[in-house]
């Protein structure tokens, strides 16, 4: 970017008080990209003949969360678990001030006013929907999203060189799909304006459970992740959870001694025909405690889903975004109920097998 845009953004970050070098560089880069876009759009309106061909080729913004109705935004942010809109406000204000102050001459040159804060806010979200490696990359920014785990290419950026790298041989007519690094429908919808159908397949709910020291030592980083980030519910899984996650959830209450027994005897719930009845009873009781803890976690998560359902009932109309939000709420309820049912069956079976 030219020196004017960089200087304008640096001046606003100085006023804002951003001093940590890495944070400052990210904000400066993002701000300059947005400034390039809003200046380019002003040129396109005021002097089309000198406009950037790339800017002129860009499509209309997708229906990202900034363009939703207030009711849709409230439900979306509730499911996202964060205030998606307000967290960008300080940076958007800095970019708006940079456009009005340090970059004013660029707008004057094409007889266009600097953008309002709302215009910068909407431009910011449009940029986020096309950004890769903190830049807008022509051609590469047309790459569509792959389903989770099915990407056929990746975007590489190194200095001034950008490329689309295929992960294997490319057949004639094959579409190259990249990983957008989002694993649920509402994050995709808020950031990119589409869901990929994930609102019918994956939950927004993440079930967290207490992975004690013994479980961490036995299973490694997975159980640590389940405790800190939680585990997503999946329609493709019979129990609603990936098998490894479901096992860790059921074993979460085991002591170190009980876990050693479970691993040593290949514990599968008590069906081991040669397992000593006393050991079977100990392990059945230990797993039952874990299953009961998982049931309590599901119950708490269902309480949150009830709140989402109340918000979904207030959504106006039948617009496709409303339909996607409602479908996601229904999917979370359905998958939580599946986990709870499957776990209750497990508890019932374990209690029968404790009889010596």
Secondary structure, DSSP 8 states (H G I E B T S, - for coil): --HHHHHHHHHHHHHHT---HHHHHHHHHHHHHHHHHHHHHHHHHH-GGGS-HHHHH-------GGGS-HHHHHHHHHHHTS-TTGGGHHHHHHHHHHHHTTTHHHHHHTT-----HHHHHHHHHHHHTT-BTTB--TTGGG-EE--TT---EEEEEETTEEEEEESS---TT---EE--S--SHHHHHHHHS--TTGGGTEEEEEE-----HHHHHHHTHHHHHHHHT-EEEETTSTTSS-HHHHHHHHTTT--HHHHHHHHHTT-SSS--TTS-HHHHHHHHHHHHHHHHHHHHHHHHHHHHHHHHHHHHHT--S--HHHHHHHHHHHHHHHHHHHHHHHHHHHHHHHHHHT--
